[in-house]
Amino acid sequence: MTEPSLFSGISAAGRRELEARGVVRRFKAGEVLFSLGTPARGLFVIVEGRVRVTRGRHGRPHVVHEEGPGGTLGEVPLFDGGGYPATAVAREATRCVVYTPEVIAAAMAADPKVGWAIARALARRVRALVERLDRFAARDITSRLAAVLVERQRSGRGDLTLGQTHQQLAEELGTVREVVVRSLRELRRRGAIASAGRGRYRVTDSRLLAAIAEES
C-alpha cells in the first residue's frame, strides 16, 4: 500500500510504519464514515472521492467542511481524545486509509515530519473555517449562493450545475432548501443567471453575478 500524498515528504522509516499498518476503507456514496460523538478509530486520509462533514441542531445539518483527495478527517480526537466532533458522509464513492493513534505515534517516533504533515493539514482546515465564518457573517444567502455559482463557472465551461441537490447546497450555505430555491429565483430575476433545464444554469451576466457575490 502506498502512503497518501499527505505523507509524501516523510522518510523511508516513517513510510514503513504507515504502509505496514494503515487500513484501507471504502465507502459508497451516502455511507457514513463516522458519526458525531462516536468513539474515534483514528485518522482518515482520503485517497479518492469526497467527504462532507456536518453538524446539526433540531434535525438541520450544516456543513462544517468538505474534503477531497489528500484531505484528512478525525485529527481532533486523534490528539485530544474523546469522540468525533461531527459526522462525516461520503458524497461519492470514496477510498480512505485509516491510521489508529498507535500507528500515528509509531510513525511520528520514526519521523517527526509525520506530525508536521498532520499539523499543516489541520492548520489549513482552521484557516478555511475562519474564512468561511467571515463569508457567512458578511453575506446573505443570495450572495453566498452567487459566490458558489461564480466558483462553479470558473471551474467549468458553458452551462453549470450546482454540483449537488438543493438540500445539500442548503446545508453548505447554512440554511434550508426553500431559501436556496428563493435565492435561485432572485438571481434569475436580477438577470445574473438563467435556467438551462434539467438542473443546469447559464450565467447571463458574469459581472453582475460576481457583484452580487460580494454584497453584504
N, C-alpha and C positions, 0 to 999 in steps of 0.2 A: 504494500500500500504506500503510495506517495503522499507525503505530507501536504496539506493545503498551502496555497500561496502565502497565507499569513505567516508561515514559518519558513519561507524560502531562504532567509538570510542567516539561519542558525547553523551551528557546527554539525559535523557528522555525528558526534556523540548525542547531541540533542535530538537529531532526526531519528537516530536508532531508537531512542526511548519512545518517541511519538509513533513511529511506524509500527513498532512491535506491539504497542498496547492500545492504540486508538481503535475504536469500534465504528464501522461504517453502518449508518442507519439510513433507510429510505422511507420517504413519506409520500403518500398520494395527495393530490390537490384536495384541500379541505381537512386534511388529517391534522390532529393536534400533536405538536411536539412535546409540549408540557403546558400545565395549567397553573394559574395563579395560586400560590400557596402550597403547591405540591413539593415534596422533598426533592432537592436538587440532585441530579445524576451526574452533572459535570458540565464542561464547556462544550457547546456545539459550534462547530465551524462549518459553514455552508460551502459545499463544493459546487453544487449545481442547484438551480431553482431559486425560488424566492419565498421568504417567510415574513408574515405580518405579525407584529407583537402588539397586543391590545390590553387595555384595562377598561373597566366599565363600572357604571353605577346605575342602579334601577333598570338593569337589562339593556343599557345602551353602551356598547363597547366603543372606545375611542382608540385610534391608532397612536401608539407611542413612537414606534419607528418600524421601518421595513428594511430587511436585509437581503442581499443577493450574494452571489459567489464571492468568497473571501470574507463575508460578514461573520460576526460572532454573536452568540447568544449565551446567556447564563453566567456572565462574568461576576455579577453582584454576589450571588450565593457561593460562587467558587471561592471568593476571597473573604466574604463577610458572614457566611453561614446562613442558615435559615432556608426557607422555601423560595421558589421563584416569585419575583415581584410582579409578574404579568403572565399573560397567556400567549403562546406562540402557535400560529396555524400556518401550514404550508399553503401558499397561494397557487402553486403549481407543483408538479412532480419535483421532489427535492431530495437531494442526497447530502448528508452531513457526515462528518466524523466527530464522534463524541469522545472526550477525554475526561476521565474521572479526576477528582482533585489529587489523588495519589499519583496518577500519570503525569499531571502538570508539575507537581512538586519534584518528581524524579527528573523530568526534562529540564526544569529550572536549575536543579543541582548540577546537571551535566552541562548546561549552557544558560547563563543568566539572560541571554538575549531572548529566550522564550518568554520570560516575564515582561521584558520591554515590549515585545511584539503585542502581547495581550493588552498592556497598558496603553500603547498607542491606539489600538482598536477602540478601547473604552474611551480614551480622550476624544477621538473623532466622534464617537456617539454623543458624548456630553456637548461638544461644540454644536453638532447638528440639532440637538434638542433645544439648546439655548436659542439658536437661530429660529427654530420652529416656534418657540414661545414668543419671540419678538414679532414674527409674522402674524401669529394669532392675535396678539394684543393690538396690533396696529391696523388690521384689516377686517372688514366684514366678510361674510360668507361669499358674496358675489365676487369680491376682489380675490379671495383665496382661490375660488374656482377659476377665475380668469388666469391666475398665476399658473395653475395646473395645466390649463389649455395652452398657455404660452410655452411651457416646458414640453408638452406633447408635440407642439408644432416644430420646435427646434430639433427634436429627436427623430422626426419622421418627414414624410413627403406627402403632398396632396391632402386628401381628406384625413381626418384623425378620429380616433376613438378616445373614450375616457380611460381605456385600459382596465376597466373594472365596472362592476354594477353600480347603480345609483346608491345602493345601500353601502357598499364597500367604500365608495367615494365619500359618503356622508361620515363614515367612521374616521376616515383620514382627515376630513375637514373639521371634525368635532361638532357635527350637527346631526340632523335627521334627514331621511330620504326626501321628504316633502319639501324641505328648504332647498335642497340641491336642485330639484325639479323646477322650483320657482326661480332660482338663480339662473339656470339654463334659459328659462323663458325670458328673463330680464336681459341676458346677454344677446339673445336673438332680437328682442325688441329694440335694443340700442344699436343694433346693426353691426355688432362685433363678430357674430357667428351666424351661420345658417344651418339648418338641418340638411344632411345629405342622405337621410334614410338609413334604416337598419342600424340605428345606434351610432351613426357616424355624423361628424360635423365638419363644416367647411369654415375656415376663418375668412371672413369677408373684409375685415379691416384690422390688419395686424397692429397698426399704431394705436388704434382705439383699444384693442384688447390689452395691449401692454400698459396703456394708461390706466385702464380700469384695475389692472392687477396691482398698481401702485397706489390706488385710492385708499384712504384711511376712513 
